[in-house]
Amino acid sequence: MATKVNLFPDQGADYQHIFLYRNKATGAAINLAGYTIEMQVRPFAQSDELLFDGDTGAKSNVEITDAANGEITITIPATITELWRNNEAVYDIKGTPSGGEPERIAQGSVYLSKATTR
């Protein structure tokens, strides 16, 4: 089961969040060496519309910043948050170990703090 973490970006600003992937039973860090990480944000889970699509590969904006300690940093650029019109959306982060099956690392809601001054 994924860790539930809600995100609170400001519209029109860069947003960065650090996730720590841990073993739920022991609390020990899960080593992310060899993992591919991907994250998507959508208006709702079944939506075909992508508000953000990032990964540790060519899409970028998702980085394993400390593999041994299970640390993942996501960065959603201001150019993306500026275009969001939804007050609320959902996301999840999946990690796939080399040669393994995908694992859902985190999921939750995204609550956008709307910009007033333009």
N, CA, C and O atoms as a GROMACS GRO file, in nm:
protein
  472
    1MET      N    1   0.084  -0.118   0.000
    1MET     CA    2   0.000   0.000   0.000
    1MET      C    3   0.088   0.125   0.000
    1MET      O    4   0.187   0.133   0.073
    2ALA      N    5   0.051   0.220  -0.083
    2ALA     CA    6   0.128   0.343  -0.098
    2ALA      C    7   0.107   0.436   0.021
    2ALA      O    8   0.002   0.434   0.085
    3THR      N    9   0.207   0.516   0.048
    3THR     CA   10   0.196   0.621   0.150
    3THR      C   11   0.110   0.733   0.096
    3THR      O   12   0.127   0.775  -0.019
    4LYS      N   13   0.017   0.782   0.176
    4LYS     CA   14  -0.068   0.893   0.134
    4LYS      C   15  -0.005   1.024   0.177
    4LYS      O   16   0.020   1.047   0.296
    5VAL      N   17   0.021   1.110   0.078
    5VAL     CA   18   0.079   1.242   0.102
    5VAL      C   19   0.006   1.341   0.013
    5VAL      O   20   0.003   1.324  -0.109
    6ASN      N   21  -0.053   1.443   0.071
    6ASN     CA   22  -0.118   1.546  -0.008
    6ASN      C   23  -0.017   1.656  -0.041
    6ASN      O   24   0.072   1.686   0.038
    7LEU      N   25  -0.032   1.715  -0.160
    7LEU     CA   26   0.059   1.818  -0.208
    7LEU      C   27  -0.015   1.951  -0.219
    7LEU      O   28  -0.135   1.954  -0.246
    8PHE      N   29   0.058   2.063  -0.198
    8PHE     CA   30  -0.002   2.196  -0.193
    8PHE      C   31   0.078   2.296  -0.274
    8PHE      O   32   0.140   2.386  -0.217
    9PRO      N   33   0.079   2.283  -0.408
    9PRO     CA   34   0.154   2.379  -0.491
    9PRO      C   35   0.082   2.513  -0.504
    9PRO      O   36  -0.041   2.520  -0.493
   10ASP      N   37   0.160   2.618  -0.528
   10ASP     CA   38   0.105   2.750  -0.561
   10ASP      C   39   0.097   2.762  -0.712
   10ASP      O   40   0.190   2.724  -0.783
   11GLN      N   41  -0.014   2.813  -0.762
   11GLN     CA   42  -0.031   2.832  -0.906
   11GLN      C   43   0.074   2.931  -0.957
   11GLN      O   44   0.095   3.036  -0.897
   12GLY      N   45   0.140   2.895  -1.067
   12GLY     CA   46   0.238   2.983  -1.130
   12GLY      C   47   0.374   2.984  -1.063
   12GLY      O   48   0.457   3.070  -1.093
   13ALA      N   49   0.397   2.890  -0.971
   13ALA     CA   50   0.527   2.882  -0.902
   13ALA      C   51   0.584   2.741  -0.917
   13ALA      O   52   0.510   2.644  -0.931
   14ASP      N   53   0.716   2.732  -0.914
   14ASP     CA   54   0.780   2.600  -0.911
   14ASP      C   55   0.739   2.532  -0.781
   14ASP      O   56   0.726   2.596  -0.677
   15TYR      N   57   0.718   2.401  -0.788
   15TYR     CA   58   0.684   2.324  -0.669
   15TYR      C   59   0.778   2.205  -0.659
   15TYR      O   60   0.797   2.132  -0.756
   16GLN      N   61   0.835   2.188  -0.543
   16GLN     CA   62   0.927   2.075  -0.520
   16GLN      C   63   0.885   2.002  -0.392
   16GLN      O   64   0.848   2.065  -0.293
   17HIS      N   65   0.893   1.870  -0.397
   17HIS     CA   66   0.860   1.790  -0.280
   17HIS      C   67   0.956   1.671  -0.275
   17HIS      O   68   0.988   1.612  -0.378
   18ILE      N   69   0.999   1.637  -0.156
   18ILE     CA   70   1.087   1.522  -0.136
   18ILE      C   71   1.007   1.410  -0.071
   18ILE      O   72   0.941   1.430   0.031
   19PHE      N   73   1.014   1.292  -0.132
   19PHE     CA   74   0.949   1.172  -0.079
   19PHE      C   75   1.056   1.077  -0.029
   19PHE      O   76   1.163   1.066  -0.089
   20LEU      N   77   1.028   1.008   0.080
   20LEU     CA   78   1.117   0.906   0.133
   20LEU      C   79   1.045   0.772   0.127
   20LEU      O   80   0.942   0.754   0.191
   21TYR      N   81   1.100   0.679   0.049
   21TYR     CA   82   1.038   0.547   0.032
   21TYR      C   83   1.090   0.456   0.142
   21TYR      O   84   1.210   0.430   0.151
   22ARG      N   85   0.998   0.408   0.226
   22ARG     CA   86   1.033   0.327   0.342
   22ARG      C   87   0.956   0.195   0.343
   22ARG      O   88   0.846   0.186   0.288
   23ASN      N   89   1.014   0.095   0.405
   23ASN     CA   90   0.945  -0.030   0.432
   23ASN      C   91   0.843  -0.003   0.542
   23ASN      O   92   0.880   0.042   0.651
   24LYS      N   93   0.715  -0.028   0.515
   24LYS     CA   94   0.611   0.006   0.613
   24LYS      C   95   0.624  -0.072   0.743
   24LYS      O   96   0.592  -0.020   0.849
   25ALA      N   97   0.671  -0.196   0.736
   25ALA     CA   98   0.680  -0.279   0.856
   25ALA      C   99   0.797  -0.239   0.946
   25ALA      O  100   0.785  -0.239   1.068
   26THR      N  101   0.912  -0.203   0.883
   26THR     CA  102   1.032  -0.177   0.962
   26THR      C  103   1.073  -0.030   0.967
   26THR      O  104   1.147   0.012   1.056
   27GLY      N  105   1.024   0.050   0.872
   27GLY     CA  106   1.065   0.190   0.864
   27GLY      C  107   1.199   0.211   0.796
   27GLY      O  108   1.244   0.324   0.781
   28ALA      N  109   1.262   0.101   0.755
   28ALA     CA  110   1.393   0.110   0.689
   28ALA      C  111   1.378   0.167   0.547
   28ALA      O  112   1.279   0.141   0.479
   29ALA      N  113   1.477   0.244   0.506
   29ALA     CA  114   1.478   0.299   0.370
   29ALA      C  115   1.485   0.187   0.268
   29ALA      O  116   1.554   0.087   0.289
   30ILE      N  117   1.414   0.204   0.158
   30ILE     CA  118   1.423   0.110   0.046
   30ILE      C  119   1.521   0.168  -0.053
   30ILE      O  120   1.502   0.280  -0.102
   31ASN      N  121   1.625   0.093  -0.084
   31ASN     CA  122   1.728   0.139  -0.176
   31ASN      C  123   1.670   0.145  -0.317
   31ASN      O  124   1.619   0.046  -0.369
   32LEU      N  125   1.680   0.262  -0.378
   32LEU     CA  126   1.621   0.285  -0.509
   32LEU      C  127   1.721   0.270  -0.624
   32LEU      O  128   1.690   0.307  -0.738
   33ALA      N  129   1.839   0.217  -0.597
   33ALA     CA  130   1.937   0.195  -0.704
   33ALA      C  131   1.875   0.103  -0.810
   33ALA      O  132   1.824  -0.004  -0.778
   34GLY      N  133   1.881   0.146  -0.934
   34GLY     CA  134   1.827   0.066  -1.045
   34GLY      C  135   1.678   0.086  -1.069
   34GLY      O  136   1.623   0.028  -1.163
   35TYR      N  137   1.611   0.167  -0.988
   35TYR     CA  138   1.468   0.193  -1.006
   35TYR      C  139   1.444   0.298  -1.114
   35TYR      O  140   1.527   0.386  -1.137
   36THR      N  141   1.330   0.288  -1.179
   36THR     CA  142   1.275   0.394  -1.262
   36THR      C  143   1.153   0.446  -1.186
   36THR      O  144   1.070   0.368  -1.140
   37ILE      N  145   1.142   0.577  -1.173
   37ILE     CA  146   1.033   0.639  -1.098
   37ILE      C  147   0.951   0.724  -1.195
   37ILE      O  148   1.006   0.796  -1.278
   38GLU      N  149   0.818   0.715  -1.182
   38GLU     CA  150   0.731   0.799  -1.264
   38GLU      C  151   0.618   0.855  -1.178
   38GLU      O  152   0.575   0.794  -1.080
   39MET      N  153   0.572   0.974  -1.217
   39MET     CA  154   0.463   1.041  -1.144
   39MET      C  155   0.369   1.105  -1.245
   39MET      O  156   0.411   1.164  -1.344
   40GLN      N  157   0.239   1.091  -1.218
   40GLN     CA  158   0.138   1.158  -1.298
   40GLN      C  159   0.038   1.228  -1.207
   40GLN      O  160   0.004   1.179  -1.100
   41VAL      N  161  -0.009   1.345  -1.254
   41VAL     CA  162  -0.115   1.419  -1.187
   41VAL      C  163  -0.230   1.429  -1.287
   41VAL      O  164  -0.209   1.464  -1.404
   42ARG      N  165  -0.351   1.398  -1.240
   42ARG     CA  166  -0.471   1.402  -1.324
   42ARG      C  167  -0.584   1.470  -1.246
   42ARG      O  168  -0.580   1.475  -1.123
   43PRO      N  169  -0.685   1.524  -1.317
   43PRO     CA  170  -0.798   1.584  -1.247
   43PRO      C  171  -0.869   1.486  -1.154
   43PRO      O  172  -0.913   1.523  -1.045
   44PHE      N  173  -0.880   1.361  -1.196
   44PHE     CA  174  -0.934   1.252  -1.115
   44PHE      C  175  -0.873   1.123  -1.167
   44PHE      O  176  -0.824   1.119  -1.280
   45ALA      N  177  -0.876   1.019  -1.088
   45ALA     CA  178  -0.799   0.898  -1.117
   45ALA      C  179  -0.828   0.837  -1.254
   45ALA      O  180  -0.735   0.790  -1.320
   46GLN      N  181  -0.950   0.837  -1.299
   46GLN     CA  182  -0.986   0.772  -1.426
   46GLN      C  183  -0.973   0.865  -1.546
   46GLN      O  184  -0.999   0.824  -1.659
   47SER      N  185  -0.933   0.989  -1.524
   47SER     CA  186  -0.924   1.088  -1.632
   47SER      C  187  -0.812   1.053  -1.731
   47SER      O  188  -0.707   1.001  -1.692
   48ASP      N  189  -0.836   1.082  -1.858
   48ASP     CA  190  -0.732   1.069  -1.960
   48ASP      C  191  -0.643   1.193  -1.966
   48ASP      O  192  -0.535   1.189  -2.024
   49GLU      N  193  -0.689   1.302  -1.906
   49GLU     CA  194  -0.615   1.429  -1.908
   49GLU      C  195  -0.499   1.425  -1.809
   49GLU      O  196  -0.517   1.394  -1.692
   50LEU      N  197  -0.381   1.456  -1.859
   50LEU     CA  198  -0.262   1.464  -1.773
   50LEU      C  199  -0.234   1.610  -1.741
   50LEU      O  200  -0.221   1.693  -1.831
   51LEU      N  201  -0.225   1.641  -1.612
   51LEU     CA  202  -0.186   1.775  -1.570
   51LEU      C  203  -0.034   1.784  -1.553
   51LEU      O  204   0.025   1.890  -1.569
   52PHE      N  205   0.028   1.671  -1.522
   52PHE     CA  206   0.174   1.661  -1.508
   52PHE      C  207   0.214   1.517  -1.532
   52PHE      O  208   0.148   1.424  -1.485
   53ASP      N  209   0.321   1.499  -1.607
   53ASP     CA  210   0.371   1.366  -1.640
   53ASP      C  211   0.523   1.371  -1.634
   53ASP      O  212   0.587   1.426  -1.723
   54GLY      N  213   0.581   1.313  -1.528
   54GLY     CA  214   0.725   1.317  -1.512
   54GLY      C  215   0.782   1.181  -1.478
   54GLY      O  216   0.710   1.093  -1.430
   55ASP      N  217   0.910   1.164  -1.503
   55ASP     CA  218   0.978   1.040  -1.466
   55ASP      C  219   1.128   1.064  -1.453
   55ASP      O  220   1.176   1.175  -1.477
   56THR      N  221   1.199   0.961  -1.416
   56THR     CA  222   1.344   0.972  -1.402
   56THR      C  223   1.415   0.958  -1.536
   56THR      O  224   1.538   0.962  -1.542
   57GLY      N  225   1.338   0.940  -1.643
   57GLY     CA  226   1.395   0.925  -1.777
   57GLY      C  227   1.382   1.053  -1.858
   57GLY      O  228   1.411   1.163  -1.810
   58ALA      N  229   1.338   1.037  -1.982
   58ALA     CA  230   1.332   1.148  -2.077
   58ALA      C  231   1.233   1.258  -2.039
   58ALA      O  232   1.254   1.374  -2.075
   59LYS      N  233   1.126   1.223  -1.968
   59LYS     CA  234   1.026   1.325  -1.929
   59LYS      C  235   1.082   1.418  -1.823
   59LYS      O  236   1.042   1.535  -1.816
   60SER      N  237   1.172   1.369  -1.742
   60SER     CA  238   1.242   1.441  -1.634
   60SER      C  239   1.147   1.491  -1.525
   60SER      O  240   1.032   1.446  -1.517
   61ASN      N  241   1.192   1.584  -1.444
   61ASN     CA  242   1.122   1.644  -1.331
   61ASN      C  243   1.100   1.549  -1.214
   61ASN      O  244   1.037   1.588  -1.115
   62VAL      N  245   1.148   1.428  -1.222
   62VAL     CA  246   1.148   1.333  -1.111
   62VAL      C  247   1.290   1.281  -1.099
   62VAL      O  248   1.348   1.235  -1.198
   63GLU      N  249   1.347   1.287  -0.979
   63GLU     CA  250   1.487   1.250  -0.962
   63GLU      C  251   1.505   1.166  -0.836
   63GLU      O  252   1.448   1.196  -0.730
   64ILE      N  253   1.583   1.062  -0.848
   64ILE     CA  254   1.626   0.987  -0.729
   64ILE      C  255   1.745   1.065  -0.674
   64ILE      O  256   1.854   1.062  -0.731
   65THR      N  257   1.723   1.134  -0.562
   65THR     CA  258   1.826   1.224  -0.510
   65THR      C  259   1.918   1.156  -0.409
   65THR      O  260   2.028   1.205  -0.384
   66ASP      N  261   1.874   1.046  -0.351
   66ASP     CA  262   1.958   0.968  -0.259
   66ASP      C  263   1.906   0.825  -0.261
   66ASP      O  264   1.822   0.787  -0.180
   67ALA      N  265   1.958   0.746  -0.354
   67ALA     CA  266   1.907   0.609  -0.376
   67ALA      C  267   1.914   0.524  -0.250
   67ALA      O  268   1.818   0.456  -0.217
   68ALA      N  269   2.026   0.528  -0.180
   68ALA     CA  270   2.045   0.442  -0.064
   68ALA      C  271   1.944   0.472   0.048
   68ALA      O  272   1.907   0.383   0.125
   69ASN      N  273   1.901   0.597   0.055
   69ASN     CA  274   1.806   0.636   0.160
   69ASN      C  275   1.663   0.650   0.109
   69ASN      O  276   1.578   0.705   0.179
   70GLY      N  277   1.636   0.601  -0.013
   70GLY     CA  278   1.500   0.600  -0.067
   70GLY      C  279   1.443   0.737  -0.096
   70GLY      O  280   1.322   0.757  -0.087
   71GLU      N  281   1.529   0.833  -0.130
   71GLU     CA  282   1.484   0.972  -0.149
   71GLU      C  283   1.456   1.004  -0.295
   71GLU      O  284   1.540   0.984  -0.383
   72ILE      N  285   1.335   1.056  -0.318
   72ILE     CA  286   1.290   1.098  -0.452
   72ILE      C  287   1.249   1.244  -0.443
   72ILE      O  288   1.179   1.283  -0.350
   73THR      N  289   1.294   1.325  -0.538
   73THR     CA  290   1.254   1.466  -0.543
   73THR      C  291   1.176   1.489  -0.672
   73THR      O  292   1.222   1.457  -0.781
   74ILE      N  293   1.057   1.546  -0.656
   74ILE     CA  294   0.978   1.583  -0.774
   74ILE      C  295   0.978   1.735  -0.784
   74ILE      O  296   0.974   1.806  -0.684
   75THR      N  297   0.983   1.783  -0.908
   75THR     CA  298   0.978   1.926  -0.934
   75THR      C  299   0.873   1.949  -1.042
   75THR      O  300   0.885   1.898  -1.154
   76ILE      N  301   0.772   2.027  -1.007
   76ILE     CA  302   0.670   2.065  -1.105
   76ILE      C  303   0.697   2.212  -1.139
   76ILE      O  304   0.683   2.299  -1.053
   77PRO      N  305   0.735   2.240  -1.264
   77PRO     CA  306   0.773   2.376  -1.302
   77PRO      C  307   0.655   2.474  -1.299
   77PRO      O  308   0.540   2.436  -1.316
   78ALA      N  309   0.687   2.602  -1.277
   78ALA     CA  310   0.587   2.709  -1.278
   78ALA      C  311   0.509   2.711  -1.409
   78ALA      O  312   0.390   2.744  -1.410
   79THR      N  313   0.574   2.677  -1.520
   79THR     CA  314   0.506   2.677  -1.650
   79THR      C  315   0.392   2.575  -1.654
   79THR      O  316   0.298   2.589  -1.732
   80ILE      N  317   0.401   2.472  -1.570
   80ILE     CA  318   0.294   2.371  -1.559
   80ILE      C  319   0.188   2.417  -1.460
   80ILE      O  320   0.069   2.416  -1.493
   81THR      N  321   0.227   2.458  -1.340
   81THR     CA  322   0.128   2.497  -1.238
   81THR      C  323   0.049   2.621  -1.282
   81THR      O  324  -0.065   2.639  -1.240
   82GLU      N  325   0.110   2.704  -1.364
   82GLU     CA  326   0.041   2.824  -1.416
   82GLU      C  327  -0.083   2.786  -1.497
   82GLU      O  328  -0.183   2.858  -1.494
   83LEU      N  329  -0.077   2.674  -1.568
   83LEU     CA  330  -0.186   2.632  -1.656
   83LEU      C  331  -0.297   2.556  -1.584
   83LEU      O  332  -0.406   2.539  -1.639
   84TRP      N  333  -0.272   2.511  -1.462
   84TRP     CA  334  -0.373   2.433  -1.390
   84TRP      C  335  -0.491   2.520  -1.353
   84TRP      O  336  -0.475   2.631  -1.302
   85ARG      N  337  -0.610   2.469  -1.380
   85ARG     CA  338  -0.734   2.539  -1.346
   85ARG      C  339  -0.814   2.464  -1.239
   85ARG      O  340  -0.907   2.519  -1.181
   86ASN      N  341  -0.776   2.340  -1.215
   86ASN     CA  342  -0.846   2.260  -1.115
   86ASN      C  343  -0.805   2.304  -0.975
   86ASN      O  344  -0.688   2.334  -0.951
   87ASN      N  345  -0.899   2.310  -0.884
   87ASN     CA  346  -0.866   2.337  -0.744
   87ASN      C  347  -0.804   2.215  -0.680
   87ASN      O  348  -0.722   2.226  -0.588
   88GLU      N  349  -0.844   2.098  -0.728
   88GLU     CA  350  -0.797   1.972  -0.670
   88GLU      C  351  -0.773   1.871  -0.781
   88GLU      O  352  -0.844   1.868  -0.881
   89ALA      N  353  -0.672   1.790  -0.761
   89ALA     CA  354  -0.638   1.683  -0.855
   89ALA      C  355  -0.584   1.565  -0.773
   89ALA      O  356  -0.579   1.572  -0.651
   90VAL      N  357  -0.545   1.459  -0.841
   90VAL     CA  358  -0.486   1.342  -0.774
   90VAL      C  359  -0.356   1.305  -0.844
   90VAL      O  360  -0.334   1.338  -0.960
   91TYR      N  361  -0.271   1.235  -0.770
   91TYR     CA  362  -0.144   1.191  -0.827
   91TYR      C  363  -0.108   1.055  -0.768
   91TYR      O  364  -0.163   1.012  -0.666
   92ASP      N  365  -0.015   0.990  -0.833
   92ASP     CA  366   0.056   0.880  -0.769
   92ASP      C  367   0.196   0.873  -0.825
   92ASP      O  368   0.226   0.926  -0.932
   93ILE      N  369   0.282   0.806  -0.750
   93ILE     CA  370   0.421   0.784  -0.789
   93ILE      C  371   0.443   0.634  -0.789
   93ILE      O  372   0.413   0.566  -0.692
   94LYS      N  373   0.497   0.585  -0.900
   94LYS     CA  374   0.529   0.442  -0.910
   94LYS      C  375   0.677   0.424  -0.933
   94LYS      O  376   0.741   0.501  -1.005
   95GLY      N  377   0.731   0.322  -0.870
   95GLY     CA  378   0.871   0.286  -0.889
   95GLY      C  379   0.880   0.146  -0.943
   95GLY      O  380   0.808   0.056  -0.900
   96THR      N  381   0.969   0.127  -1.038
   96THR     CA  382   0.989  -0.006  -1.096
   96THR      C  383   1.136  -0.043  -1.081
   96THR      O  384   1.223   0.020  -1.141
   97PRO      N  385   1.164  -0.146  -1.001
   97PRO     CA  386   1.303  -0.191  -0.989
   97PRO      C  387   1.346  -0.257  -1.119
   97PRO      O  388   1.264  -0.309  -1.194
   98SER      N  389   1.474  -0.255  -1.146
   98SER     CA  390   1.528  -0.317  -1.266
   98SER      C  391   1.482  -0.462  -1.272
   98SER      O  392   1.512  -0.541  -1.182
   99GLY      N  393   1.410  -0.497  -1.378
   99GLY     CA  394   1.363  -0.634  -1.396
   99GLY      C  395   1.248  -0.675  -1.306
   99GLY      O  396   1.213  -0.793  -1.299
  100GLY      N  397   1.187  -0.578  -1.235
  100GLY     CA  398   1.081  -0.612  -1.140
  100GLY      C  399   0.947  -0.554  -1.178
  100GLY      O  400   0.930  -0.497  -1.286
  101GLU      N  401   0.852  -0.570  -1.090
  101GLU     CA  402   0.716  -0.521  -1.109
  101GLU      C  403   0.702  -0.380  -1.048
  101GLU      O  404   0.767  -0.349  -0.948
  102PRO      N  405   0.617  -0.295  -1.109
  102PRO     CA  406   0.595  -0.161  -1.054
  102PRO      C  407   0.535  -0.166  -0.913
  102PRO      O  408   0.454  -0.253  -0.881
  103GLU      N  409   0.576  -0.070  -0.831
  103GLU     CA  410   0.528  -0.056  -0.694
  103GLU      C  411   0.476   0.086  -0.678
  103GLU      O  412   0.544   0.181  -0.718
  104ARG      N  413   0.358   0.103  -0.621
  104ARG     CA  414   0.308   0.238  -0.594
  104ARG      C  415   0.375   0.287  -0.466
  104ARG      O  416   0.359   0.227  -0.360
  105ILE      N  417   0.448   0.396  -0.476
  105ILE     CA  418   0.525   0.450  -0.364
  105ILE      C  419   0.443   0.550  -0.284
  105ILE      O  420   0.441   0.544  -0.161
  106ALA      N  421   0.375   0.640  -0.353
  106ALA     CA  422   0.297   0.744  -0.286
  106ALA      C  423   0.177   0.780  -0.371
  106ALA      O  424   0.176   0.760  -0.493
  107GLN      N  425   0.075   0.833  -0.306
  107GLN     CA  426  -0.043   0.881  -0.376
  107GLN      C  427  -0.112   0.984  -0.289
  107GLN      O  428  -0.087   0.992  -0.168
  108GLY      N  429  -0.199   1.061  -0.350
  108GLY     CA  430  -0.273   1.158  -0.271
  108GLY      C  431  -0.342   1.260  -0.357
  108GLY      O  432  -0.355   1.244  -0.478
  109SER      N  433  -0.385   1.366  -0.292
  109SER     CA  434  -0.451   1.476  -0.360
  109SER      C  435  -0.352   1.591  -0.379
  109SER      O  436  -0.256   1.605  -0.304
  110VAL      N  437  -0.381   1.671  -0.480
  110VAL     CA  438  -0.305   1.793  -0.505
  110VAL      C  439  -0.404   1.908  -0.489
  110VAL      O  440  -0.503   1.917  -0.562
  111TYR      N  441  -0.376   1.996  -0.394
  111TYR     CA  442  -0.462   2.111  -0.369
  111TYR      C  443  -0.390   2.236  -0.417
  111TYR      O  444  -0.290   2.277  -0.360
  112LEU      N  445  -0.442   2.297  -0.525
  112LEU     CA  446  -0.377   2.411  -0.586
  112LEU      C  447  -0.417   2.540  -0.514
  112LEU      O  448  -0.536   2.569  -0.498
  113SER      N  449  -0.317   2.617  -0.472
  113SER     CA  450  -0.341   2.749  -0.417
  113SER      C  451  -0.342   2.846  -0.535
  113SER      O  452  -0.237   2.877  -0.593
  114LYS      N  453  -0.461   2.893  -0.570
  114LYS     CA  454  -0.478   2.974  -0.691
  114LYS      C  455  -0.414   3.113  -0.676
  114LYS      O  456  -0.418   3.174  -0.569
  115ALA      N  457  -0.356   3.160  -0.785
  115ALA     CA  458  -0.297   3.294  -0.789
  115ALA      C  459  -0.406   3.398  -0.811
  115ALA      O  460  -0.499   3.377  -0.888
  116THR      N  461  -0.394   3.509  -0.743
  116THR     CA  462  -0.487   3.620  -0.762
  116THR      C  463  -0.422   3.731  -0.844
  116THR      O  464  -0.481   3.782  -0.938
  117THR      N  465  -0.300   3.766  -0.806
  117THR     CA  466  -0.227   3.870  -0.877
  117THR      C  467  -0.169   3.812  -1.005
  117THR      O  468  -0.105   3.707  -1.004
  118ARG      N  469  -0.193   3.882  -1.116
  118ARG     CA  470  -0.145   3.833  -1.245
  118ARG      C  471  -0.052   3.933  -1.309
  118ARG      O  472   0.000   3.909  -1.418
   0.00000   0.00000   0.00000
